[in-house]
């Protein structure tokens, strides 16, 4: 499978989680070891999906082997007990680069 196909499957997993398609998101998560080679990136992506599905414990568990500043920031955010479901949706939109119709995404 080429890298573009892998990227699309990861994006599909994120989209599924954001739309509450739990079965589909979990099915795609099972493929992450074959889709994402880097353990840090795999853990961060998995944590975002779990968080979008409101599975905070699994989101935190996915970050356990990760040591980057991004992982530490996500661990801190996930650990905040005052996060409501609306905060989760807003946070996910910001991470994806779109909020109120404006794109924050930069092509590198």
DABEL-V356636 format. One record per helix or strand. SS is the DSSP state (A for helix, B for strand). FROM is the first residue (numbers start at 0). LEN is the number of residues. If there is no record, write none. Layout:
ss: (SS SS)
from: (FROM FROM)
len: (LEN LEN)
//
This chain:
ss: (A A A A A A A B B)
from: (2 21 31 38 55 68 84 97 101)
len: (16 8 4 14 7 11 12 2 2)
//
